[in-house]
Amino acid sequence: MSLTIPNVPGVQFSKIKPYQHRQKEYHSTGYSGHLTDGGHIYVRKGHYTMIKVSRAWRIGFKNVSNTPIDIMMHFSVHDKYGALENFAQIYRNLRPGEPAEIFFEVQDKKANILFERVEVYANDQLLSNTGVKQFMPRMPWGLKSWAVALIMAIFSALALTEPQPVNFAAVILPFLALAIMGAGLLHRTSVMLMLLFLSLVPFTSHGLEMKITITIMGLAWLYWVWIKRHSVKDFLLASATPRLK
């Protein structure tokens, strides 16, 4: 589903992209310690991390007027019974010719977000109020990255049964794919491991057809991860957190 914003005086909208907002959370496991033979006490605070995933959107726009403006975008949250709540996102003091972006997230995975209207202000005076009345686009459908990694692990393992000698690169591929799958199940999408996986494929002892098949699956994995990310930084670092205004 795509969204087309009507002409807003003084503002030019660009890409509207849904993505996964991924934030690393630290949880304490308490303190632990031990006593050495010399009588010294060492205490350590333990913790573990989790990746919190929520739905989010990125909206780009540009000031095409001759004066600095403030832009306020109004949204409402809807479930199958109707509207639940309203909220707004504002960007202040956008100078002429300057591009900008806003990011916002929603915890409810099933709710629909209605883009209600756009208000443009200059010197605290309302210049325009443009209705949009369209739902924000949802994330494009795609296979789970961990499922793709599992398929790659199976293909890489089956390739070892080919009637030809195998080398170290061929043996390690299934284990790398399983590591990528395990990370995906924990919401840690390891792009670096996948890039390492793809870099080893040409050096395996597999036949050309199998190499091409595994490479295509790896590139498909990278594509499905990319379309769910906010930026290159977020793509490379699975727990990267964009700045929310």
N, C-alpha and C positions, 0 to 999 in steps of 0.2 A: 504494500500500500504506500503510495507517495502522497506528499502534501504540497499543494501549490498555494503560496501566500499571495493574496491580492496586492495590488500596487499600494504601497504605503508612502505617502508624501515625505520626501527627504531621506528615506531609508531604502537600501537595496539589500535584499536577503540573498544569501548564497546557500551553501550546502546545509541540509538538515539531516543529521545522521544519528540513528539509534546505535548504542553500543553498551557493553558491559562495564559498569563501574566496579572496579576491583580494588579493595582496600585491605591492607595487611593489619590484622589485629593481634595484639600481644595479650596473653593470658598468663597470670602468675600461677605457679604450682607450689608456692611457699618457699621456705628456707630449709636448707640442708647443710650439714657440717660434719667435721670430724676432728678428732684430737690427735695430734702427732706425738711421737715418742718424746719429743722435747718439751711437751706441755703447751704447744701453741694450738689455738683453736681457729679453724678456718670455716667460715660461713659463706654459703653461696645461695643466691636467690635464683630459683629455677623459673623457667617460663617456656611456653610453646606458642607458635604462631598459627593463625588461621587466616584464610583469604575469604573475605566477605564479598559476595557478588550481588549486585542489584542492577535493575534496569536504569538506563540513563540516556540522555539525548544531548546532542551538540548542535547549536544553531549559530551560523555565521551571518554577519550583516555588516553593512558599511554606511557611513554618513555621506550622502551625496548632496547635502544642502550646503549653504554658505555660512552656517552658524553652528556652534556647539549645541548638542541636543542630549536629552535624556530619553531613553527608550524603556518603556515598561510593557512586558508581555504578560498577559493574564491566561491562566490555565485552570481547568477543573478536572477532578478525578472522578471517574465513573465506573461503577460495577454493573452487573446485569440488572440491578434494580433501579439505577439512576445515578444522579450526581451525589458524591460523598462530601467533597470539600473543594475549596478554591485556594489558589496560591498565585503568586506573581514573581517574576524575575525582572530585575531592573539593572540597566547599565547606564551609569551617569557620566556626563561630560565627555561624550564622544565627539571628537573634533572633526571639522570638515575633511573629507577624503580619507578618514581613518577607518580601517577595518577592525572588527572585534568579534568575540564569540562569547556565548554563555553556555554553561553546562548545568544540568540539573538531573537529579536522580529520584526514583520512586521505589519504595520498598515493596509495595504490593505487586507481585509478578503477574496477576491476572487483570488488574485494573487497566482501563483505557484512559488516556490523557487527551482531553479536548483542548485545542488551542483556541481560546475564546476571542481575543482581540489584541491589537497593538496600539498603545498610546505613545505619542511623541510629544515631548515637552521642550521648551526653550525658555530660559529665565523663569522657570516655575509656571509658565503659561502653557496650557494645552493647545498644541498646534493641530493635532489630528487624532482621530479615534477610529481605527479601521477594524471592522469585524473579520474574523477568519473562520470560526466555526467549523474546524476540521480536526479529526483525530490525528494525533502524532503517529508516524509510521512505526511499526513493530520491527524487531530484528528479523532479517531474512532467515528462512529456514535453512538448516544445514545439519549434517551429521555431527554428533558429539566428537570433539577432538580425541578423546580417549578411545572411542570406538574405532576411529580411523587408525589410531596407533596399534590397537589390538589386531586389526586386519593386516597391518603391515608386519607385525610380529609373526603372524601365522604364515604369510607369504614368504617372509625371510627364512623361517624355519623349514618350510616345505622345499625351498630352493636348495637347502643343504642336502636333499636326497637326490639331486641331479647326478647322473653317472659321470662325475668328473671330480678331480681333487678340489678340496676346499682350502681356503687360506684364512688368515686371522680376521681380515676385514669381513669376510662372509659369516664367520662364526659369531662375531660380536654384534652384528646387526639385530638379530632377534632380541638380545638382551637390552640394547639401546631402545628398541621399540617398546619393550615391556616397561622400561624405566619412564619413558614418555607417557605411556598409558597410566601408570601409577601416579605420576605427577598430575595428570589431568583429572583423575578421580578426586584428588585433593585440591582441585581448583588452581593448581600451579601449572600453567601451560608453558613448558620449557621449549621456547623457540630455539635457544642455543643448542640444546641437545638434538633437535630436529636438523638444524644446519650441519651439525657434526655427522649425523646419520647420513644425510644426503651427500656430504663430502666423501664419505667412505664407499658409497655405492659404486663409483667407477673403478675402484681398486679391488672389488670382490672378484671371485672366480666364477660368478654366475654367468649364464649366457646373456647375450645382448637383449633378448626379449624380456627376460626376467628383470634385468637392470632397468629397462625402460618402464616396466610395470611398477616397480617399487618407487622409482623416481616420480612418476605421475602421482602416485598416492601421497608421497611426501609433499609435493607441491600443492596438491589439493588440501592437505592438512594445513599448510601455511596460509592458503587463501581463506579457508573457513575461520581460522583464528584472526586473520587480519580484518575481515569484515565485521568482527565483533569488538574491535578495539578503537580507542579514541584517538591515538596518535602513534607515531613510530616508537616513542619511548614506552608507551603502554604495550605495544606489540612485543618489544624486546624484553621488557621487564613485566612479568605476568601480574605482579602486584602493584604496578605503578598507579598512582592516584592523581587524576587531573585536578587542577584547581577549580573549585566550584564557587561561583559568584552568588 
